[in-house]
Amino acid sequence: MDLRKTHSVILTEGEPEQKRAEILEYFHATFTVDERLYETLKDEEAFYMRADRLRHPLIFYFGHTAAFFVNKLVIARVIDRRINPRFESLFAVGVDEMSWDDLNESHYDWPTPAEVKSYRDQVRDLVDGLIKTLPLTLPITWEHPFWAIVMGIEHERIHLETSSVLIRQLPLDRVRRHDFWEVCRESGEPAANELLPVAAGMVRLGKEQEHPLYGWDNEYGKHEAQVEAFSASKFLVSNREYLSFVQAGGYREREWWTEEGWNWRSFKEAEHPLFWVEREEGWGLRTMLEVIDLPWNWPVEVNYLEAKAFCNWLSAKNGKSLRLPTEDEWYRMRDLAEVPDQPCWNRAPGNINLEYWASSCPVDRFPFGEFFDLVGNVWQWTETPIYPFHGFRVHPWYDDFSTPTFDTRHNLIKGGSWISTGNEATRDSRYAFRRHFFQHAGLRYVESSRPVEIHDDPYETDALAAQYCDAHYGPGHFGVPNFPKACAEICLELTRGRTRGHALDLGCAVGRASFELARGFERVTGLDFSSRFFRLAARMQEEGGLRYALPEEGEVVSYHELDLAVLGLAEVRERVSFFQADACNLPEKFTGYDLVLAANLIDRLYSPRRFLNAIRERLNPGGLLVIASPYSWDEEYTAKDQWLGGYREAGEPVWSIDGLSRELLPYFNPLGEPRDVPFVIRETRRKFQHSIAQLTVWELK
């Protein structure tokens, strides 16, 4: 396979063995290109440098794309053994610069590049073997084991983009030239930009589940919009066109910037685009691996905040209503130009898919009708914060791909860049980043007086998450006490007179027990594997409140608002921190606890015995482990041979409390008798789940 001309795999048709061969080739090409990216690092020191202080060093991303395969294959229950549990924890979380990311370097003991490369080789062999031997029937759908493999492949292709941007920010003496990553050498002066008309029309977005290509969950569902006529710039904004903004003092004049943009500019003390280099001999441009003379006819590369400021300045200068396009407007332009979609092209229609150069190129190089660069060269910022289409569903194997970005703080980029391959180079791809974030991204402006529609639903509408918000913070039902609060109160009762330094709430969901534990403990850490839960807990901690939409009947919902102050918890929220983590494979930094609460967790783990065998290492001597569970074992979550109870052995029933005792008694002493703690989950106004958890307490010997 030509590594510069790979195509996404069609997953719905063809002969199984041929499809197996296609996926195998696509996998190896992806793994190889990723490793060629890291061949540009000059020495080991470069792997540990922080190109961006809000991002991990590159050693993390070198390991992350491989660990992702293992972690998702475990979740999808394609495999039941890990290759390196430490690496698969270390390299699991911390990719997006979320506010709850913990990038304190003292928490990380990074391995050497050689150790990570050896690990990558093991993962490559594992996935190669799976592709060759797993049963394969078509079509490959969301639930298919091969979907997890393709997910890993497409995920690795995303990181070609993000890691190349980080490499581009390293000091020049930490990188080296590489034949595979040769830049375009065409440059000159651009033609004058101009506005061209775009006719009104309908856009239809969203994939059906039967779509032939792999997709991330935010691509599915349905969205239709009537787009009014507008005008758009013929070319992407070039370095020359943007220079006028810089020379006019645009970076020093508050009036052009949004409040968010000015705060960012002031903090960064930015005076020009990040990749422009001031030199005595004139402006230079930092490409990934070298500095070249600034090509004036290449597209400028900026974040959304800079792009928006430029549009505001140009609007005032020209007396026009100029802004960035919306997602719908960008699709209208693309559809009118009848841009061919990958994988159906024989040759990329623009500077995309790595088919031309490892850099941008002149903005007048690739025409699409009257416009240029509708796809490729650099991503194009839009005015649209990403939002879910109607019918959106979270994919259970990767529930934190999209939902953390549905916060109106992540704007969509469209069209792809020179390094966009795979899913990123398809019409339906939807990627969004924080507005201060740098990608290989620039802008095209449009003229329109139509206000931008922001799909801003301030209420959490995920039905399952809303159920948990209600269960944790809502009114009680049928006189049953609030379950997480009751568990926390039991823990505080048990630790009266004991050391109350640091508590761990494992499986914290949306966080009520963590806040309640902070009434007595100096510090509390809440961990949950599900992003759809812990992100809401983190929002509660940061903002002190939350709103959610609770299903009432059918499509009818009711709206509710939570306030930690009303619950008497506002004063303790600074003692609480939330993170995403796998309870069966905890990162090393989570240790030193006087109490661990695991409520409604044990029967949802893929390996409860592994959890029980490892958790004692996280407790201080004499620390307490509190487990509460209704023991609702289900093979959807836990393979039957991992159940602690709920099965028969030699014809006799084995109860979960006996299985717990068998695992824990060698290391713990039970405190008191098991006690029953009821809880109620409200699904709709007329449907409730009433369960009874058994709570047991274990003191570390």
FENBELZI-V164706 format. One record per run of one state. SS is the DSSP state (@ for helix, = for strand, . for the rest). FROM is the first residue (numbers start at 1). TO is the last residue. If there is no record, write none. Layout:
SS/FROM/TO ; SS/FROM/TO
This chain:
./1/15 ; @/16/38 ; ./39/40 ; =/41/41 ; ./42/43 ; @/44/48 ; ./49/57 ; @/58/75 ; ./76/84 ; @/85/90 ; ./91/104 ; @/105/107 ; ./108/112 ; @/113/133 ; ./134/144 ; @/145/168 ; ./169/171 ; @/172/174 ; =/175/175 ; ./176/178 ; @/179/181 ; ./182/194 ; =/195/198 ; ./199/200 ; =/201/205 ; ./206/206 ; =/207/207 ; ./208/216 ; @/217/219 ; =/220/220 ; ./221/221 ; =/222/227 ; ./228/229 ; =/230/233 ; ./234/237 ; =/238/238 ; @/239/247 ; ./248/249 ; @/250/252 ; ./253/253 ; @/254/256 ; ./257/258 ; @/259/268 ; ./269/275 ; =/276/277 ; ./278/283 ; =/284/286 ; ./287/290 ; =/291/293 ; ./294/297 ; =/298/299 ; ./300/303 ; @/304/318 ; ./319/321 ; =/322/324 ; ./325/326 ; @/327/336 ; ./337/361 ; =/362/362 ; ./363/366 ; =/367/368 ; ./369/370 ; =/371/372 ; ./373/378 ; =/379/385 ; ./386/389 ; =/390/390 ; ./391/402 ; @/403/405 ; ./406/409 ; =/410/414 ; ./415/421 ; @/422/425 ; ./426/430 ; =/431/434 ; ./435/440 ; =/441/442 ; ./443/444 ; =/445/447 ; ./448/459 ; =/460/460 ; ./461/462 ; @/463/473 ; ./474/476 ; =/477/477 ; ./478/479 ; =/480/480 ; ./481/482 ; @/483/494 ; ./495/501 ; =/502/506 ; ./507/511 ; @/512/517 ; ./518/522 ; =/523/528 ; ./529/530 ; @/531/543 ; ./544/544 ; =/545/553 ; ./554/555 ; =/556/563 ; ./564/569 ; @/570/575 ; =/576/580 ; ./581/592 ; =/593/599 ; ./600/601 ; @/602/604 ; ./605/607 ; @/608/618 ; =/619/629 ; ./630/639 ; @/640/642 ; ./643/646 ; =/647/649 ; ./650/651 ; =/652/654 ; ./655/655 ; @/656/664 ; ./665/667 ; =/668/670 ; ./671/674 ; =/675/684 ; ./685/686 ; =/687/700 ; ./701/701
